[in-house]
Structure formats: structure tokens, C-alpha cells
């Protein structure tokens, strides 16, 4: 097997040249950003420590302000280390929601509307008047021709979002975004989320619905801590297709032939802002789930 001669590699020659010119390894320039903006200088505490480095022991320095001695480990033969310095961060994380409002009356769960095939003439017109005065999930199934509706149009967006918050989804999302931000310090990043929620206590006809979304923003390491700011887009998704819950009893197609299934959907958005510890073990904001 041919032995690899790393001394001929361009990257090795670049690092050697940088070391000879600057006195420290170039990997310190190109390596991943440190987890904090400041560090505590730590020596080995023995008689071999340089006097100038011994004076730095226990002191706090900024990574972007190189001391006269250089950073720990940069000087030839230096065994000193840089212990990350974590200030007392006053953590907070806030999500503000926007575009959450209803535009129509709340639909009810009234379950009986005569099928179209037994209605005609005067009776059909009478039913149409009832439909217009008292809209419901069932009447739209039988008379809506499958037209999709928005959650706000059926008067339920505000209640669904309130339930979403009560169930702790927003608090969990704060921690999930913070955890993703720690993996993307100094960069723009996004975070996708999706879950199914049982909303029968909001409105029985909703049943299980999906709320998903995406966060996109940036995290920045500051002297105060890790600062995160961005936007979150939310999507609600549901489909009304089994008005009598026949699917709970039979495995065959449970759609009523006299009706047409329809989609229920909506969108809203929010802003996210947080200041958290860059060290997750010190923070109250972190993901409780494994992605």
C-alpha cells in the first residue's frame, strides 16, 4: 500500500507557512466558532508555566481581542487551556402569534341533513335557507360540493390556537428552536415541526388534526448569551370525510355516497426571540425530544 505523504498536501503546507509567519496554528482561525465569546485562562499550575501565562491564570479574555501573550495554546509549547466563560444569562424566549382571528360564525355539530336525492322543489329551497342560517360540518359535507374551507371561516381558528397553546406546544417549540440554534451558532437555519392533536374538546367534528410549521432565522453569540431571532409559519390541516365515524366500525370505505369530503385548513404566523445559554446543560430552554 502506498503511504500517504501528508507533508506534500497543500493544506499541510498552508498550516506550516501560517505557523512560521504568525506563531500559532491556522486551525485556530478556521475551526468551528467557540461556544462562548469569552474564556477563562487556565494554566497547568506547575513550575513549567511561563511567568506571563501565570499572570493570566483565572482571568477572563475575549476571543476576538487577543492578549499580548496570545490565546491559550497558541505560543510554542504552551499547555494552557481556555475554559468557556458563561456569564449569568437572564434567559427568556418569546413567541408572539399574528393573524389569529375568525371571520365567520362558528359551525356546529348538527348531524342530520336530508340527502339531496329526497329533496326537490320547495323543500330543497327551504333546506338551503336553513343551511345559510345555521352552517355546520354536516351540511357542508352534503351541500358544499367538496369546497375547502378555512378554519377562520368556520369560526374556530381562535379556539384551536388557544388549545394548541394550552397543550404546551408553544413552550415546547421554544426549547426545540433553542436546541437547533446551538447547532447553528452564527448561521441562518430552519427548523421543521409537525404533530397531530386531538381537538374533539374544541369541536367534536374536528377530531384529530395536524399542525405543522417551519421556523427560519439566525442565532448569534453575544457577550450576554446566545441570541436567537426569526419567524415561524404555522399550518393547520384536516379533512372532513367520515361524518358518522363509520370508519371506527368497518374497514371499508366509510364516506357517505350522498356527500363529498372537504379539506379544512388555515395559516398563521409568529415571531421568535430568545436569549439563552449557549451551553444547553445550563439552560431551561432545550428540546425534550430527539429529532
Secondary structure, 3 states (H helix, E strand, C coil): CCCCCHHHCHHHHHHHHHHHHHCCCCHHHHCCCCCCCEEEEECCCCCCCCHHHHHHCCCEEECCCCCCCCCCCCCCCCCCEEEECCCCCCCEEEEEEECCCCCCCCCECCCCCCCHHHCCHHHHHHHHHHHHHCCEHHHHHHHCCCCCEECCCCCCHHHHHHHHHHCCHHHHHHHHHHHHHHCCECCEEEEEEEEEEECCCCCCCCCEEEEEEEEEEEEEEECCEEEEEEEEEEEEEEEECCCCCHHHCCCCCCCCCCCCCEEEEEEEEEEEEEEECCCHHHCCCCCCCCC
